[in-house]
């Protein structure tokens, strides 16, 4: 977690979540419940929410890893 994503309050660190991040996180949670998408949902979550990558080739690779 980057320092810009945190606030310090009384010695505790509190994560600041954006609306977009919360919506995407909920979407990936729901996608993970779908039988055929559970594995790629986690890959997409890491790609988009952790790495911050939104480029089409990277997303396509996460959705269709065998198509390379």
Gaussian input, Z-matrix of N, CA and C with variables (Angstrom, degrees):
# hf/3-21g

backbone

0 1
 N
 C     1     B1
 C     2     B2     1     A1
 N     3     B3     2     A2     1     D1
 C     4     B4     3     A3     2     D2
 C     5     B5     4     A4     3     D3
 N     6     B6     5     A5     4     D4
 C     7     B7     6     A6     5     D5
 C     8     B8     7     A7     6     D6
 N     9     B9     8     A8     7     D7
 C    10    B10     9     A9     8     D8
 C    11    B11    10    A10     9     D9
 N    12    B12    11    A11    10    D10
 C    13    B13    12    A12    11    D11
 C    14    B14    13    A13    12    D12
 N    15    B15    14    A14    13    D13
 C    16    B16    15    A15    14    D14
 C    17    B17    16    A16    15    D15
 N    18    B18    17    A17    16    D16
 C    19    B19    18    A18    17    D17
 C    20    B20    19    A19    18    D18
 N    21    B21    20    A20    19    D19
 C    22    B22    21    A21    20    D20
 C    23    B23    22    A22    21    D21
 N    24    B24    23    A23    22    D22
 C    25    B25    24    A24    23    D23
 C    26    B26    25    A25    24    D24
 N    27    B27    26    A26    25    D25
 C    28    B28    27    A27    26    D26
 C    29    B29    28    A28    27    D27
 N    30    B30    29    A29    28    D28
 C    31    B31    30    A30    29    D29
 C    32    B32    31    A31    30    D30
 N    33    B33    32    A32    31    D31
 C    34    B34    33    A33    32    D32
 C    35    B35    34    A34    33    D33
 N    36    B36    35    A35    34    D34
 C    37    B37    36    A36    35    D35
 C    38    B38    37    A37    36    D36
 N    39    B39    38    A38    37    D37
 C    40    B40    39    A39    38    D38
 C    41    B41    40    A40    39    D39
 N    42    B42    41    A41    40    D40
 C    43    B43    42    A42    41    D41
 C    44    B44    43    A43    42    D42
 N    45    B45    44    A44    43    D43
 C    46    B46    45    A45    44    D44
 C    47    B47    46    A46    45    D45
 N    48    B48    47    A47    46    D46
 C    49    B49    48    A48    47    D47
 C    50    B50    49    A49    48    D48
 N    51    B51    50    A50    49    D49
 C    52    B52    51    A51    50    D50
 C    53    B53    52    A52    51    D51
 N    54    B54    53    A53    52    D52
 C    55    B55    54    A54    53    D53
 C    56    B56    55    A55    54    D54
 N    57    B57    56    A56    55    D55
 C    58    B58    57    A57    56    D56
 C    59    B59    58    A58    57    D57
 N    60    B60    59    A59    58    D58
 C    61    B61    60    A60    59    D59
 C    62    B62    61    A61    60    D60
 N    63    B63    62    A62    61    D61
 C    64    B64    63    A63    62    D62
 C    65    B65    64    A64    63    D63
 N    66    B66    65    A65    64    D64
 C    67    B67    66    A66    65    D65
 C    68    B68    67    A67    66    D66
 N    69    B69    68    A68    67    D67
 C    70    B70    69    A69    68    D68
 C    71    B71    70    A70    69    D69
 N    72    B72    71    A71    70    D70
 C    73    B73    72    A72    71    D71
 C    74    B74    73    A73    72    D72
 N    75    B75    74    A74    73    D73
 C    76    B76    75    A75    74    D74
 C    77    B77    76    A76    75    D75
 N    78    B78    77    A77    76    D76
 C    79    B79    78    A78    77    D77
 C    80    B80    79    A79    78    D78
 N    81    B81    80    A80    79    D79
 C    82    B82    81    A81    80    D80
 C    83    B83    82    A82    81    D81
 N    84    B84    83    A83    82    D82
 C    85    B85    84    A84    83    D83
 C    86    B86    85    A85    84    D84
 N    87    B87    86    A86    85    D85
 C    88    B88    87    A87    86    D86
 C    89    B89    88    A88    87    D87
 N    90    B90    89    A89    88    D88
 C    91    B91    90    A90    89    D89
 C    92    B92    91    A91    90    D90
 N    93    B93    92    A92    91    D91
 C    94    B94    93    A93    92    D92
 C    95    B95    94    A94    93    D93
 N    96    B96    95    A95    94    D94
 C    97    B97    96    A96    95    D95
 C    98    B98    97    A97    96    D96
 N    99    B99    98    A98    97    D97
 C   100   B100    99    A99    98    D98
 C   101   B101   100   A100    99    D99
 N   102   B102   101   A101   100   D100
 C   103   B103   102   A102   101   D101
 C   104   B104   103   A103   102   D102
 N   105   B105   104   A104   103   D103
 C   106   B106   105   A105   104   D104
 C   107   B107   106   A106   105   D105
 N   108   B108   107   A107   106   D106
 C   109   B109   108   A108   107   D107
 C   110   B110   109   A109   108   D108
 N   111   B111   110   A110   109   D109
 C   112   B112   111   A111   110   D110
 C   113   B113   112   A112   111   D111
 N   114   B114   113   A113   112   D112
 C   115   B115   114   A114   113   D113
 C   116   B116   115   A115   114   D114
 N   117   B117   116   A116   115   D115
 C   118   B118   117   A117   116   D116
 C   119   B119   118   A118   117   D117
 N   120   B120   119   A119   118   D118
 C   121   B121   120   A120   119   D119
 C   122   B122   121   A121   120   D120
 N   123   B123   122   A122   121   D121
 C   124   B124   123   A123   122   D122
 C   125   B125   124   A124   123   D123
 N   126   B126   125   A125   124   D124
 C   127   B127   126   A126   125   D125
 C   128   B128   127   A127   126   D126
 N   129   B129   128   A128   127   D127
 C   130   B130   129   A129   128   D128
 C   131   B131   130   A130   129   D129
 N   132   B132   131   A131   130   D130
 C   133   B133   132   A132   131   D131
 C   134   B134   133   A133   132   D132
 N   135   B135   134   A134   133   D133
 C   136   B136   135   A135   134   D134
 C   137   B137   136   A136   135   D135
 N   138   B138   137   A137   136   D136
 C   139   B139   138   A138   137   D137
 C   140   B140   139   A139   138   D138
 N   141   B141   140   A140   139   D139
 C   142   B142   141   A141   140   D140
 C   143   B143   142   A142   141   D141
 N   144   B144   143   A143   142   D142
 C   145   B145   144   A144   143   D143
 C   146   B146   145   A145   144   D144
 N   147   B147   146   A146   145   D145
 C   148   B148   147   A147   146   D146
 C   149   B149   148   A148   147   D147
 N   150   B150   149   A149   148   D148
 C   151   B151   150   A150   149   D149
 C   152   B152   151   A151   150   D150
 N   153   B153   152   A152   151   D151
 C   154   B154   153   A153   152   D152
 C   155   B155   154   A154   153   D153
 N   156   B156   155   A155   154   D154
 C   157   B157   156   A156   155   D155
 C   158   B158   157   A157   156   D156
 N   159   B159   158   A158   157   D157
 C   160   B160   159   A159   158   D158
 C   161   B161   160   A160   159   D159
 N   162   B162   161   A161   160   D160
 C   163   B163   162   A162   161   D161
 C   164   B164   163   A163   162   D162
 N   165   B165   164   A164   163   D163
 C   166   B166   165   A165   164   D164
 C   167   B167   166   A166   165   D165
 N   168   B168   167   A167   166   D166
 C   169   B169   168   A168   167   D167
 C   170   B170   169   A169   168   D168
 N   171   B171   170   A170   169   D169
 C   172   B172   171   A171   170   D170
 C   173   B173   172   A172   171   D171
 N   174   B174   173   A173   172   D172
 C   175   B175   174   A174   173   D173
 C   176   B176   175   A175   174   D174
 N   177   B177   176   A176   175   D175
 C   178   B178   177   A177   176   D176
 C   179   B179   178   A178   177   D177
 N   180   B180   179   A179   178   D178
 C   181   B181   180   A180   179   D179
 C   182   B182   181   A181   180   D180
 N   183   B183   182   A182   181   D181
 C   184   B184   183   A183   182   D182
 C   185   B185   184   A184   183   D183
 N   186   B186   185   A185   184   D184
 C   187   B187   186   A186   185   D185
 C   188   B188   187   A187   186   D186
 N   189   B189   188   A188   187   D187
 C   190   B190   189   A189   188   D188
 C   191   B191   190   A190   189   D189
 N   192   B192   191   A191   190   D190
 C   193   B193   192   A192   191   D191
 C   194   B194   193   A193   192   D192
 N   195   B195   194   A194   193   D193
 C   196   B196   195   A195   194   D194
 C   197   B197   196   A196   195   D195
 N   198   B198   197   A197   196   D196
 C   199   B199   198   A198   197   D197
 C   200   B200   199   A199   198   D198
 N   201   B201   200   A200   199   D199
 C   202   B202   201   A201   200   D200
 C   203   B203   202   A202   201   D201

   B1=1.4487
   B2=1.5237
   B3=1.3038
   B4=1.4470
   B5=1.5261
   B6=1.3264
   B7=1.4680
   B8=1.5239
   B9=1.3251
   B10=1.4657
   B11=1.5227
   B12=1.3324
   B13=1.4598
   B14=1.5214
   B15=1.3101
   B16=1.4579
   B17=1.5258
   B18=1.3026
   B19=1.4595
   B20=1.5131
   B21=1.3083
   B22=1.4522
   B23=1.5154
   B24=1.3136
   B25=1.4441
   B26=1.5167
   B27=1.3252
   B28=1.4555
   B29=1.5175
   B30=1.3243
   B31=1.4476
   B32=1.5182
   B33=1.3266
   B34=1.4651
   B35=1.5166
   B36=1.3171
   B37=1.4492
   B38=1.5188
   B39=1.3288
   B40=1.4514
   B41=1.5221
   B42=1.3202
   B43=1.4607
   B44=1.5301
   B45=1.3223
   B46=1.4572
   B47=1.5252
   B48=1.3132
   B49=1.4565
   B50=1.5236
   B51=1.3172
   B52=1.4549
   B53=1.5236
   B54=1.3122
   B55=1.4661
   B56=1.5277
   B57=1.3150
   B58=1.4605
   B59=1.5276
   B60=1.3187
   B61=1.4623
   B62=1.5125
   B63=1.3215
   B64=1.4616
   B65=1.5265
   B66=1.3372
   B67=1.4700
   B68=1.5195
   B69=1.3210
   B70=1.4609
   B71=1.5238
   B72=1.3082
   B73=1.4533
   B74=1.5336
   B75=1.3227
   B76=1.4664
   B77=1.5238
   B78=1.3262
   B79=1.4636
   B80=1.5233
   B81=1.3332
   B82=1.4585
   B83=1.5313
   B84=1.3209
   B85=1.4697
   B86=1.5269
   B87=1.3253
   B88=1.4657
   B89=1.5309
   B90=1.3149
   B91=1.4594
   B92=1.5264
   B93=1.3123
   B94=1.4678
   B95=1.5229
   B96=1.3279
   B97=1.4623
   B98=1.5214
   B99=1.3257
   B100=1.4651
   B101=1.5200
   B102=1.3079
   B103=1.4584
   B104=1.5302
   B105=1.3096
   B106=1.4601
   B107=1.5304
   B108=1.3284
   B109=1.4582
   B110=1.5202
   B111=1.3121
   B112=1.4671
   B113=1.5275
   B114=1.3199
   B115=1.4662
   B116=1.5265
   B117=1.3240
   B118=1.4644
   B119=1.5321
   B120=1.3404
   B121=1.4679
   B122=1.5242
   B123=1.3150
   B124=1.4720
   B125=1.5273
   B126=1.3332
   B127=1.4636
   B128=1.5255
   B129=1.3394
   B130=1.4558
   B131=1.5224
   B132=1.3373
   B133=1.4677
   B134=1.5320
   B135=1.3204
   B136=1.4633
   B137=1.5326
   B138=1.3133
   B139=1.4554
   B140=1.5201
   B141=1.3339
   B142=1.4624
   B143=1.5216
   B144=1.3361
   B145=1.4589
   B146=1.5250
   B147=1.3166
   B148=1.4671
   B149=1.5287
   B150=1.3404
   B151=1.4650
   B152=1.5265
   B153=1.3319
   B154=1.4620
   B155=1.5116
   B156=1.3339
   B157=1.4646
   B158=1.5260
   B159=1.3393
   B160=1.4545
   B161=1.5279
   B162=1.3086
   B163=1.4622
   B164=1.5220
   B165=1.3405
   B166=1.4600
   B167=1.5334
   B168=1.3401
   B169=1.4721
   B170=1.5352
   B171=1.3073
   B172=1.4684
   B173=1.5273
   B174=1.3320
   B175=1.4677
   B176=1.5228
   B177=1.3203
   B178=1.4685
   B179=1.5334
   B180=1.3342
   B181=1.4573
   B182=1.5258
   B183=1.3223
   B184=1.4761
   B185=1.5256
   B186=1.3383
   B187=1.4668
   B188=1.5308
   B189=1.3380
   B190=1.4618
   B191=1.5299
   B192=1.3324
   B193=1.4693
   B194=1.5256
   B195=1.3226
   B196=1.4728
   B197=1.5164
   B198=1.3108
   B199=1.4616
   B200=1.5229
   B201=1.3094
   B202=1.4748
   B203=1.4937
   A1=108.14
   A2=115.89
   A3=121.31
   A4=110.23
   A5=117.96
   A6=120.03
   A7=112.85
   A8=118.31
   A9=120.23
   A10=111.74
   A11=117.42
   A12=122.01
   A13=112.49
   A14=118.25
   A15=121.61
   A16=111.21
   A17=115.14
   A18=122.23
   A19=106.56
   A20=116.64
   A21=119.05
   A22=108.39
   A23=116.16
   A24=121.79
   A25=107.52
   A26=116.92
   A27=120.57
   A28=113.14
   A29=118.21
   A30=121.46
   A31=114.06
   A32=118.71
   A33=121.69
   A34=109.33
   A35=115.79
   A36=120.30
   A37=108.17
   A38=116.07
   A39=121.83
   A40=107.28
   A41=116.68
   A42=120.40
   A43=110.11
   A44=115.29
   A45=121.85
   A46=107.16
   A47=117.05
   A48=121.84
   A49=109.41
   A50=115.64
   A51=119.68
   A52=109.14
   A53=116.20
   A54=121.02
   A55=109.66
   A56=116.73
   A57=120.34
   A58=110.96
   A59=116.69
   A60=120.37
   A61=112.12
   A62=116.85
   A63=120.69
   A64=111.05
   A65=116.67
   A66=120.54
   A67=110.36
   A68=117.17
   A69=120.33
   A70=111.58
   A71=117.62
   A72=121.15
   A73=110.93
   A74=116.22
   A75=120.63
   A76=110.59
   A77=116.64
   A78=120.77
   A79=110.94
   A80=117.25
   A81=120.26
   A82=111.33
   A83=118.02
   A84=121.36
   A85=110.43
   A86=116.71
   A87=121.40
   A88=110.99
   A89=116.76
   A90=120.80
   A91=110.85
   A92=117.26
   A93=121.40
   A94=112.06
   A95=117.62
   A96=121.55
   A97=112.61
   A98=117.16
   A99=122.00
   A100=107.89
   A101=115.92
   A102=122.11
   A103=114.22
   A104=118.84
   A105=121.22
   A106=114.09
   A107=117.76
   A108=120.53
   A109=114.13
   A110=118.32
   A111=119.89
   A112=112.83
   A113=117.04
   A114=119.98
   A115=111.99
   A116=116.78
   A117=118.27
   A118=110.96
   A119=118.35
   A120=119.97
   A121=110.78
   A122=116.54
   A123=119.73
   A124=110.85
   A125=116.64
   A126=119.87
   A127=110.68
   A128=116.74
   A129=120.32
   A130=111.52
   A131=116.85
   A132=120.93
   A133=110.05
   A134=116.97
   A135=120.89
   A136=110.47
   A137=116.57
   A138=121.57
   A139=111.62
   A140=116.58
   A141=120.82
   A142=112.27
   A143=117.73
   A144=120.20
   A145=113.82
   A146=117.78
   A147=120.09
   A148=111.05
   A149=116.04
   A150=119.72
   A151=112.78
   A152=117.60
   A153=121.46
   A154=114.31
   A155=117.02
   A156=121.90
   A157=109.34
   A158=115.95
   A159=121.10
   A160=111.55
   A161=117.90
   A162=122.08
   A163=110.83
   A164=115.63
   A165=120.93
   A166=113.56
   A167=120.20
   A168=118.85
   A169=113.03
   A170=117.41
   A171=120.48
   A172=110.92
   A173=117.10
   A174=120.80
   A175=109.87
   A176=117.01
   A177=121.34
   A178=110.59
   A179=116.40
   A180=121.01
   A181=111.74
   A182=117.12
   A183=120.78
   A184=110.51
   A185=117.35
   A186=120.85
   A187=112.05
   A188=116.34
   A189=121.32
   A190=110.02
   A191=118.05
   A192=120.16
   A193=113.74
   A194=118.09
   A195=120.69
   A196=113.35
   A197=119.03
   A198=121.57
   A199=114.11
   A200=118.11
   A201=120.07
   A202=111.47
   D1=132.89
   D2=-179.51
   D3=-78.45
   D4=151.88
   D5=177.75
   D6=-56.92
   D7=-29.61
   D8=179.96
   D9=-70.46
   D10=-17.22
   D11=179.22
   D12=-89.61
   D13=3.61
   D14=-173.72
   D15=-127.55
   D16=152.22
   D17=169.11
   D18=-124.43
   D19=143.21
   D20=176.38
   D21=-104.19
   D22=126.32
   D23=-178.42
   D24=-134.63
   D25=107.20
   D26=179.44
   D27=60.65
   D28=36.12
   D29=179.15
   D30=85.74
   D31=-7.78
   D32=178.22
   D33=-97.83
   D34=148.22
   D35=175.12
   D36=-101.19
   D37=130.51
   D38=179.89
   D39=-119.15
   D40=127.39
   D41=-179.89
   D42=-78.29
   D43=133.27
   D44=176.86
   D45=-95.49
   D46=121.44
   D47=-178.06
   D48=-109.40
   D49=134.38
   D50=176.83
   D51=-83.24
   D52=161.86
   D53=177.32
   D54=-62.88
   D55=-43.85
   D56=179.61
   D57=-61.21
   D58=-42.29
   D59=178.27
   D60=-63.58
   D61=-38.94
   D62=178.75
   D63=-67.21
   D64=-41.25
   D65=178.92
   D66=-65.20
   D67=-46.06
   D68=179.22
   D69=-64.43
   D70=-39.07
   D71=178.26
   D72=-62.13
   D73=-43.04
   D74=177.14
   D75=-63.82
   D76=-41.65
   D77=177.89
   D78=-60.02
   D79=-45.86
   D80=-179.37
   D81=-67.32
   D82=-33.32
   D83=175.12
   D84=-61.87
   D85=-45.65
   D86=179.99
   D87=-68.65
   D88=-39.48
   D89=178.79
   D90=-63.77
   D91=-35.83
   D92=179.60
   D93=-65.56
   D94=-22.57
   D95=178.78
   D96=-77.53
   D97=-17.50
   D98=178.67
   D99=-79.77
   D100=128.01
   D101=-170.56
   D102=-51.41
   D103=-50.35
   D104=-175.21
   D105=-80.97
   D106=-8.49
   D107=-176.20
   D108=-112.00
   D109=3.29
   D110=-175.09
   D111=-60.86
   D112=-41.50
   D113=-178.84
   D114=-71.05
   D115=-45.27
   D116=-177.90
   D117=-72.66
   D118=-23.87
   D119=177.12
   D120=-61.85
   D121=-40.79
   D122=179.02
   D123=-68.55
   D124=-38.53
   D125=177.77
   D126=-65.27
   D127=-41.42
   D128=177.89
   D129=-65.60
   D130=-40.02
   D131=178.30
   D132=-58.72
   D133=-47.21
   D134=-179.73
   D135=-64.44
   D136=-42.98
   D137=-177.90
   D138=-63.63
   D139=-48.56
   D140=-173.35
   D141=-84.28
   D142=-50.82
   D143=-173.23
   D144=-81.98
   D145=-35.56
   D146=-177.28
   D147=-90.58
   D148=-50.52
   D149=-177.23
   D150=-84.20
   D151=-21.77
   D152=179.61
   D153=73.84
   D154=28.16
   D155=-178.07
   D156=-98.62
   D157=126.81
   D158=178.33
   D159=-121.26
   D160=8.58
   D161=-176.92
   D162=-67.88
   D163=138.26
   D164=-176.31
   D165=-56.39
   D166=-45.31
   D167=-179.11
   D168=-59.47
   D169=-39.33
   D170=-179.68
   D171=-69.27
   D172=-41.29
   D173=178.47
   D174=-66.74
   D175=-42.36
   D176=178.31
   D177=-60.30
   D178=-42.08
   D179=178.63
   D180=-63.79
   D181=-36.97
   D182=177.88
   D183=-68.39
   D184=-36.84
   D185=-179.10
   D186=-77.80
   D187=-38.46
   D188=-175.13
   D189=-128.30
   D190=72.25
   D191=-174.89
   D192=-65.63
   D193=-23.33
   D194=-177.97
   D195=-84.83
   D196=-4.12
   D197=-174.34
   D198=-88.59
   D199=6.17
   D200=-179.05
   D201=-78.91

